[in-house]
Amino acid sequence: MLTLNTIRENKNFVIERLKIKNFNAEEIISEIIEIDNQRRSTQQILDQDQARLNAISKNIGQLFKQGKKEEAEAAKYQSIKLKEDIKSLSSTYSEIEHELHEKLTLIPNLPHSSVPKGNTEKDNIEVLAKGDIPILDGKALPHWELAKKYDLIDFELGVKITGAGFPVYKGKGAKLQRALINFFVDEAIDAGYTEVIPPLLVNENSAFGTGQLPDKEGQMYHLELDNFYLIPTSEVPVTNIYRDVILSEKDFPIKQTAYTPCFRREAGSYGKDVRGLNRLHQFDKVEIVVIEHPDKSYDRLDEMVNHVSGLIEKLGLPYRVLNLCGGDISFTSALTYDFEVFSAAQEKWLEVSSVSNFESYQANRLKLRFKEENNKKTKLAHTLNGSALALPRIVAALLENNQTPEGIRIPEALQKYTGFNIISN
């Protein structure tokens, strides 16, 4: 979340920048400043009362030693009254702090200066497009029919076991899935990322730290008995490794990767655009997460974008990169690049990755700080993450784009992982 100093010292700038995200911040920022003024004045009275109490307490002993019992008793009574006032005022202060914190969580991150204006995905700006779009004959099949033809994925069986959006991968379909996971993880390790295997359940503090709460509460699966959440992405547990941590400047960059299943309710998702693998409730994803010095985070973002581009190019898929507009960028992100691959049989672009810089927004929630050399004060770090990659739509595009009369060709980069170069009957 934004810091109080940012809001107080740059009120008009914050209001103007948030208009890019179509967020009218004028009223809530005025409320925050007013509540903070109450907090400050309450703190000032508390400090004054505490100083008076300390002075009176010190004086009581001296009065008793001097034999001034009545004055000592009066001072003692005064100290008791002050303690009651301090207790009451401390409770008021806590309530004010809580209200202030709740208000701060309602303000989105400031968009980077390069984020374009706009309301919907139609206003996103294409910054890169590479690869030739395959031209398939009239007999080409969408991936859900290919999956059935070659017995790769059973969507109906998933419905029987759990429900819609929980497919069962079979045979070469399962092996292709595992091959992609291993390929993505190996590529991340080669790029300097350290692999971690995090929990698939997180607590409320972790979900708050990366911004899933309260913004995306309805999109997560919640285990109410234990108050745990199934992770929507490994960004959540991996970034939270550094919650309440103070780093040294020499620790940067911290680069980690994780493969996990991901779980999203995707409430309200239905229709032809979410058929097959296009939108699932459970899916596999390899994530890259970076903790970086604020001065270097945008260089690191470019590096992450290049990494994801390289993965898609090695798979031989046509793709494009979009700079998300203010209306399409997430609540917590300062700048996001979306990657889309072209699905030839469906004749449309499918999102397969988002790479984002959150600047200090998540770090402030996480209390993730670092110390610069020769400086005792701490500063907020910057956090970044990206899908590298999400599997379902990659699989959909691979199946559709590589179908031939003989079968489905496997990209050369995956063949050492699959052990086969074609899927056929």
Protein Blocks (a to p, Z undefined) as FASTA:
>chain_A
ZZfklmmmmmmmmmmmmmmnopafklmmmmmmmmmmmmmmmmmmmmmmmmmmmmmmmmmm
mmmmnopamlmmmmmmmmmmmmmmmmmmmmmmmmmmmmmmmmmmmpccdddfklccdfbl
klpccfbdedjdddddfkbccfklmmmmnomacfklmmmmnoghiacdehjlmmmmmmmm
mmmmmmmmmnopacddddfbdcfklmmmnopacklmmmpccdfknopacdfbfklmmmmm
mgoiacdfklpccddddddddddfkgoiacjklghjlpcfbdcdddddddddfklmmmmm
mmmmmmmmmmmmmnopacddddddfklmcfklmbdcddddddfklopacdfbdcddekjm
mmmmnopacddehiabdcdddddddddbdfklmmmmmmmmmgcfkbccddfklmmmnopa
bdcZZ
